[in-house]
């Protein structure tokens, strides 16, 4: 841009009505147990927002590079602030101080607040149904023209309306869609190298351009011509060349977002019965609804019945339609706004998955030395999930992904490729779809959370009773974590604000949590999930406990990172009101949760591994991403699980395996992991290889690391 001045962002505000999270959660969620109903009602707000420009410069049209804007890995993102009605008057000054802004007001916000807005700003105010004065409504045909007209009067200039259009891709299969999206982003990566505008997570170096171009068959002269002219025909031609050479792209340069929707009839029935008990007392109606729920749970055709039950069925149908519409619109958040590929799969029936998970919970053999049921059921769950995602698409993703964020209620962590967990092949995390999950918060997380390496603020909460015979060993595990943090962080000036606290009741627990802002919370104690009430709990001290709902209603200071060393903090059969989701919903960026019961000593080792990796990151040069720290821990613990049966005989076995891999040019864990382990063990002696082969074929290896799950957006946290 010739002599262009960097113009400020346009600030978008979304004003939401108040809620009482602790008492009104069930009346707010939908019959299919997915979203707060207000989110579904306000889908159009988000849709129109991302069709509007991100910066004042785009509005003025000062030689804006429009062609690149459609596909770029955005350095400029929509600046969005969500304001709850309780904070409205306090944050009104933010709205008043903006040059250009746009304020979306959801239904339920008091009329007096809307009137107050009109006296404080000349920027456009948009509501769902307000029809008086200068206030715009979401459904009016000329809405965008009216928004531009108001901005025009503010800037006192004639505006060019260069709207940012979201890219609507074509492609019949996941693999086609992936190859197209990755090719587009790879082209933009090449442009970034030339313009020295590569995003913060990449490496900018003009010397690497020739090899990157050659790898995908692009002519450098033609490419430079495209950079200058931005010719759409050249753009299309180069994309076709890249797609033809797609398999040669060997550069982990993208974050992926994959949405996997699901529904379970038991979940629907439980949820609906909470508010419609009298209706469901009619046995005949209940039977018909059961049949309908079973049909939609398994994606089967069903003719809508006549009679009294159709009220329920219409509600479920409509909400399911809105839910899928919303999941599709997430492409606007993830795909367009961040410049990352976003895919949504077909709906996955979850009845069999739920049965398998509950069988695993009953068998409780994942803590034993013989995990046959656990391993067998994980294999079957992986098959169900892989059938919907397709192995080839997963292999395509792992080649190009820096990090994959799955938006799903399902245990995606358990997908296996060639008998190796996907999460050991690529960095990944998951955001549940169910309500109480902070999904919208993570949709609009646009900027990195930067944490200073020598300015960490850490809180370790020990809620175990040291005088209890059962708790005493676990209490000592928490003290071991405490000593590690003191030795590796406090004494090296990495944690300038470290606090260890033993909470004996929930009031002390909440009080210390809310005292000050912190970067990291580590909870070590008991947790549980009551499947009858669908509620998660943390157990504090001798007899006290705090439910997920109480926790969500009482948290005010939530750290960016939460590590939960407790049982059953993330339930993996579709429910929402568990402890991990409460922290995500309250604003935590990354949460480490647990499936099922977990072993206290193993949990201590898992947390210590994360802290050790964090210590290594904080004492190294350059920036390090939290997602990479978690990924390294997950891989390390998987190696420990794999070689556990040999460590009594050889404590250095893992180091020896890594050296063997290095000699052969292998990754420690790749798609051929088990074959590589067998080759290594054969080099050590046939006895070890025979034992390992038997354990594999009999599903007897104990992979306890699979009980720990990374939730939220860890790829958005950087230590620098």
N, C-alpha and C positions, 0 to 999 in steps of 0.2 A: 504494500500500500504506500503510495507516494506521499511522504510527509505526514502520514496519518498519526493522529494522537490517540493513544489508548483510551478508549471511552469506558465509563463504568458499566457494571452489570445492571440490568433491570432487575429490581427486587420483587419477587412474587411472594405474597402472603396468603396463607390459608387459615382462616379463623374457624375453629371447631367448637361445638358446644361442650359444656361440662359433662363429665360422667362420674358415677360413683362405682369405681372398679370393684370394690369389695362386695357390694350388695346387689349390683344390677347386672352382673356379667351374663347370666343366662338369658335375660330378656333382650339382650343386645345382639346375641349371636343368631345366626340363621339356622333353619331347620336342618341343613346339611353340615352344620358345625364348621364353618370356614371363616367368615368375616364378620366384623362389626357391621351391622346393617347400614350405618351411616357411610361407611366406605363404599358399599355397593351403590348407595343413592347418589354419591358424589363422583362416580367414575368420570362423568363428562367434564368436571372441573379439571382433572388431571389431563384428560385428553386434549382439551382446548389449550391448556397451559403449555404443553410441549409443541404446539403448533405456532406458538408466539416466539419472538426473538429472545435471545439470551442477553444481548448487550444493546446499549444505546446506539452503538456504531451500526449494528444491523438495521436498526430502525431508520437511521439517517441514510444508510446505503452508500457510505463513503468508500467506493471501489471495493466492496466486500467480496471476498473470494468465494462466491456462492457454490461453485461446483465442489470445491473441497469441503465446504461446510456440511454437505449432505452425508459424507462418509468419514469425516475426520475423527481421529481419536481426540476428542474435544479437549482443548486447553481451556476453552470457555464453556462453562456449564450454566444451566439455569440456577439462579440463586433463590432458594426456596426456604421460607421460614414458616413453621407451623406454630400457631398461637392458640392455646386453649382459652376459653372465655374467662376462666379465673385469672389469667395473666393479662387480659386484654388492656386494661387501663394502664398497667405498668409498662407494657410494650408498645403502646400507642405512639410513643415518641419515635420509635423505629420507623413506623409508617410515615409519620409527619416529616421526617428528615430525608426521605428519598427523593431524588430528582425524578426518575421515572419508576413507577411501581404499578402493580396490579393486585387488587385485593379480592380474593374469593371468600365469600361468607357462606358457611354451610347452614342448613336449616336447623333451628333450635337455638341459634345465637340470639340473645335478647334484642328486641327492636331498638332499645335505647342505645345499644352499642353501634348499630348501623347508623343511627342518626348522628351519633358522636363522630363517626368516621367522616361523614359528609362535611362536617365543619372543620376537619383537620387536614384534608387532602383534596386536591383536584384530580388525582389519579383515578382511573376507572375502578369502580366497586361492582362486583358481580355476585348476584345471589341466585338462588334456585327459583324463587317465585315472587320477589319484590317487584312491584310494577309502578311505584310512585317516584316522583322527582327525577333526579339524574342517575338513578341506580340502574345498572344493566342486569339482564337476566340471562341465564345460561342457554335458554332455548331460542332466543331471538335470532332471526335469520341473518341480520347484518352485524352480529356481535363483534367480529374482528374489525370491521370498518369503524364501528363506534369506539373501540379501544384505541385504534390508531388516531381517530379524530381528537380524542381527549389528549393523547400524547402530543399531537400536533399543536394543539393550543398551548400546551405547557412549554414546548420548545420553540413555539412561534416560527415554525419553518414547515415547508412542504416535505412530506415524507415519502420515501419510496417503500412500498410494501413488499419487501423481500422476505416472505414468510419462510420459516424453517420447516421443511416438509419431512415428516418421518418416512424412512425408507420402508416400503412394503415389498418384501422379497417374494420371489417365485421359487418353485422347486417342489417336487412331489415327495421327496424322501428326506430323512434326516441327513443322510450323507450328502445329497445334492445341496441341501440348504447350508450345511456346514462348509463344504468346499467353496461355495459362492461367497459366504460371509468371510471366511478366512482369507480368500483371495483378495477381496476388497480391502480388508484391513492390512494385508501385507503390502498392497500397493500404497496405502496411506503411510505405512511404516517407511517405505522407500522415499516417499515425499518428505517425511519428517527428517530423515537422515540428511537430505539435500538442504532443507531449510533450517537445520539445527533446531527443530522444534519437537524432538522426540520426547515422549512423556517421561516423567520422573523415574519410572521403573526400568527404562531402557538404557542403552549405552549409545551416545551420540558420537559417531566417528565417520568422517567422510571417506576414509580409506576402505571401509568395509562395503561401500556402495557397489563397486564393480563385481565383487564376488556374490553379493546378494542378488544383483541383476542377472548375472550369469547363471545362478542356481535355478532360476525359473525361466530362462530363455529370453530375457528382455534385452533389446538393443539399447545401449546407453545413449546414443545420439537421439533416437526416437523418444526415449524417456525424458531427456532434457527438454526436447521440443514440447512435450506434454506439460512439463512444469511451467514453461513460459506461456503457452497458449491456452492451457486448460480446455483443450478441444474435446467435447463429449465423444466424438467418434474415436479419437485416440484412446480415450479412457476405456471404452468398450473393447477395443482391439487388444489392449494390454491385459485387461481382465481375462479375456479368452485365452491368451498365451499362458498366463499364470495358472488358470484352471487346468490347462492341458498338462502342465508340469507340476501339478499340485503335490504329488508325492515327494517332490524334491525340496519342499519347504521344510526345513529342519531348524526351526527357530521358535522357542517358547516365548512368544511375545504378546499373548492375549489372555485376558480373563474371560472365562465363559460363564454364562448363566443359563441353566437348564431347568425348566419348570416341569414337574411330573405330578399332575393332579390325580386324585384318587377319591373314592367314596366307599363307605362301608355301611351296610344296612343296619347293623346293630347300633352303630354310632348315630344314625338318623333317628332310630326309634328311641334311644335313650334321650337324645337331645329334645326331640319333639314332646316326649312324655313329661318333661319338666314343666312345661307351660300348658299342656293340653290333657291333663290327667282325666278329666271327666269325659272328654271326647273319646279317649282310648279305652274307657271302661266298657264300651260297646264291643263285645267279643267279635261279632260279625265284621264290623268295620276294621277292627284291629287285624284280623286275618287277611283282609283284602290289602290293607296297607303293608303288611309283612310281605305279601307277594310282590307288590309294586316295588318296595324297597329292595327286595332281592334282585328284581329285574334291573333296576338302574345301577345296583352295585356291580352287576356283571355285564353291563353294557348291552343288555338284550332289548329286543323290540318289545313293546308292551302297548296294548290298546287301552286308552284311557277309559276307565269304568264310569258308569253312571251312578248317581246316588249321593248319599251324604259324604262319603269318603273323598269325593273329588276336591273338596276344599283343601284338604291336606296335600293331595297330590299336585294340585295346581301351585300351591305355595312352594313345594319342593322343586317342581319343574322350573318355575320362574327364578327361584334363587340359584338353582344349578346353572341356568342359562347366564344369569348375571355374573356368577362366580367365574365361569369359563371366559366370559367377555373381559372381566377384569384381569384374569391371568394373561390373556392375550395382549391387553393394553400395557402390561408390564414391559413389553418390548420397547415402549416409549421411554421408560425409565432406564432400563439396563442397555437395550440395544442401541437406541439413538443417543441418549444424553451422555452415556459414558463411552460410546463407540465400541462396545463389546458385543459379540454375538449372543443372541437370546433365542432359545429354542423352547417350544412347548410340545410335549409328547401327547399321545392319546391318553385318555383316562385309563388308569390301571385298576382293575378290580382287586379289592384288598381282602376279601373274605378269607381266602386260603392263607394269605400272609398273616392275618390276625390270628388264625388258628395255630399256625406254626410257631408264632412268637409266644403265644400263651402256653403252648406245649413245652417250649424251651424254658419258660419261667417255672412251670411246674416241675420239670425234670431237675432243674437247679444243678446241672452237671458241669456248667461252665466254670465252676470254681474247683472242680475235681481234677484228678490226673487222667480222666477218661471221658472226654467231652463228645461222646458219640452223637447224642441227640442234638446238642448245640451245633456241632459241625455239620451234621446231616441236614438239619433244617436251614442253616445258613446257605448251604449249596442250593437247596430248592428255592429259597427266597431270591437268591442271585439269578437263578434261571428265569423266574417270573419277571423280574425287573429287566433282565437283559433282553428277553423276548420283545419288550416294548421299546427299548432303547437301541437295540441292534449292536452286535459286537463291533462291526466295522465302523460305526459312528463313534463308538467309545475309543477305538484305536486312533481314529482321526483326531479326536479331541486331545488325547494324551500327548500327541506329537506336538501340538501347537499351544497347549494351555500352560500358562504360568499358574493359574488357579481356576478351579471350577466351583461355582456356587450353585448348589442345587436348591430349588424352591419346591419343597415336598414334605409330606408328613411321613414318608416311608424311610426305612433304614438303608439309604443309598450307600452308606459306608460298607455294606455287606456285598455289593456287586463284586464279582470276581471275573477276571480275564485270565484264562489259562491257569485257573486255580490260585491266582494272586489277587488279593483285594485291590480294587481300583484306587483306594486311598493311599496305597503304598507305591503307586505308579505315577501319581500326580497330586499336587496340593489341592485339597478340596474342603469345603464346609457346606453346611445346610441351614436353610431358614424354613421352619415349618410354615405351612399354609394356614393352619387352624388359627382361630382368634387367640388373642392374648399373646401374640408372637412378635409384634413390632415389625411386621413385614413392610408396611409403608415407610417406617423409619429407615429401614435398610435399602428401600428403593431409592430414596432421595439422598443417601449418604454419597456426596459427590467429591468431597475433598478429603485428603489424607489426614488421619489423626497422627500428628508428629509428636513423639515422646523423646525427650532428651535422655541420652544414655546415662548421663551422670546426674540425673534429677528425678529418679524413680520415686514414686510414693506407693508403698506396699502395705497392705493390711492382711495379717494372717489371723483368722478367727478359729479358735479351738473351742468347740462346744461339748467336749467329752468330759465325763466325770472320772477324775483320776482315782477316786476312792471305790469305784465300782470294779469288781474283779474282771468283768467282761471288757469294760471300756479301758482299763489301765494300759494294756499293750497298744491300743489305738491312740490313747492320749500321748504315749511316748513317741509314736510315729509323728504326731503333730509337732512335738518338741524337737524331733530330729529335723523337720523342715525348718523350724525356727532357728536352730543352730546353723543350718546351711546358709540361710539368708544373712544371718549376722556375719558369718565367716566370709562369704563370697560377695556380698553386696555392701553391707553397712561398713565393714572394715576397709573396703576399697573405694569408698565415697561414691558408689553407684546408686545407692538408695539414701537420699538425704532426708527421707521421712518414712521410716519403717516402724510399724507398730504391731506388736504381738498382743492379743487380747483373748482371755478365757471368759466366754460368756456362759453364765449359769441360768439365764432366763431370757425370754424373747424381748423384753423391754430393753435390757442391757445390750442385747444383740442388735436391735434396730438403732439404738442410741449411738453405738460406736460406728455403725455403718454410715449414719447420716451426719457424723461430726464434721467431716471435711472431704474435699475432693481428693480422690486417689486414682492412680493409674491401674493398679492391680489389686483385686480381692482374691484371697485364697481361703476357701471355707473347708475345714476338716472336721467332720462329725458324722452324725447319723442322718439319713434321709429315707423316705419311704413314699410309696404311692398306693392310695386306697382305690382299688378298681371298682368298688361298689359305689363310691361317691364321686369317682373320677377326679380325685384331688391329690396333689402332691404336698409333702410336708418336710420341713427340716426340724429335727429334734434337738432341743437346746437343754443342756444340763441334765439334771436327774429326771424330771418329769414334764418339762415344758415343751411345747411344739408350736411352730408357726406354719400356717397353711400358705399355699401359693397365692390365694386371693388376698390374704392379710399382707403378705410380703409385697405384692404389687401395689397395694393401697398405701403402704407405709414408707416405701423407699423414696428418698428425695435426692440423695447423692449416689449416683451409680457409676462405678469405675468403668473405664473403657474395656478392661479385661476382667473376666470373672472365671475362676477355676474352682469347680465344685468337687471336692473330695468326699462324696457321700453316695449312698445307694439310690438308684431309681430317680435321678433328677431330670431325665429326659425319657419320656415314655414313647415307644416306637410302634404303637399300633393305632395312632391317629388322634388321640386325645390332646387337649391343649393346655389344661390347667395344671401344668407341672412346674417344678421349681426353676428349671433352666429357662423356660418360656417367660416366666415372670421377670427374670432379670433382662432378657432380651426386650420384652415389651416395655420395661422401664427405661431403656436407653443404652444398655450395654452393647458395645460394638462386637465383642467376641466373648463367647461363653464355652467353656469346656464342661460337658455334661456326661452323665453315665446312664447306660442302659442296665436294667436289672440290678441285682445285688453285686457289689464289688468287694474284693478282698482288700482289707485295710493296708496291709504291708505292701501289696502290689500297687495300690493307689498312691502310697507314699513315694514309691520308686518312680511311678509315672510323673508325679508332680516334680520330684527332684530332677528328673531328666529334662523336663521343660525349663526348670530354673537354671540348670547347668547350661543348656543351649542358649538361654537368654544371657547368662553371664558371659559366655563365649562371644555372643553378638555385641554385647556392650563394651567388651575390651578389645574389639577388632576395629579396623579402619572401615569407613564407609557406612552407608545406611543398610539396615537389615529389616525385613518385613516379618511381622508377627506370624503370618501364615507360613513362612518358610521355617520359622522356629518350631511351630507345631508339627509341620510335615516331617522335619528331621527327627522329632521325638517319636512320632508314630512309626516311622521306619525303624528306628533304633529298638523300640519295644517289640516290634514284629520279629526282628532278628533275635532278640532275647528269647521270645516265645519259641521260635523255630529251633534254637540250639539248647533249649533248657534241659533236654534229656541227656545232654553231653557235658554240661558245665561242671558237674561234680568231678568228672574225670579230667577235664581240661578247661581251666578258667579263662584261658586266652583264646578259646576257639573262635570267637567272633572276630577278633583282630586278625587271626590267621586266615579266616575266610575272606576278609576284606583285602588282605594282601594278595590272596589268590586271585580275587576278582580284578585287582589292579594289574596284576601280571598278564591277565588274559584280555584286558581292555573292556571289562564288563562293568556295568553299574552294580552297586551292592544288591539292589532289588530292581529287577526288570521283569518283563513278561515271561522270561525263561528262568525265573528265580529257582524253582524247585529242581529243574534239570541241572542248573549250575551248582546247587547245593549237593546234589548227588555226585557230580563229577569231583567236587572238592572232597567229599567224604570218602570216595573211592581212592583218592590220592592219599588219604590218611590211613586207609585200611578197609577191607571189605566188610568187616563186622559193623562198622558205623553206618555204611551205606545200606546194608541189609535191614538194620533196625529202623533207619529213617524211611525206607521204602515201605516197610510194614506199617509204620505209624501213619504214613500218608494214605495208603490204601484202606486202612481200617478207620480213617477219620478220628485218630486218637491224639493228634497234636493239639495242645491246649493253647489257643490264641486269645488270651485274656485281653490283649490290647484292643480287640474289636468291641469291647464293652464301653470304650471311651469315645466320645463324639465331639467334633468341632462344629459349633453353631455360630451363625451370624456372619460378619464380614471381616475376618482377620486380615484379609489382604489390603484393607484400608488403614491398617495401623503400621507405622514405620518408626523404628528407633534410629535416631540420628545424632 
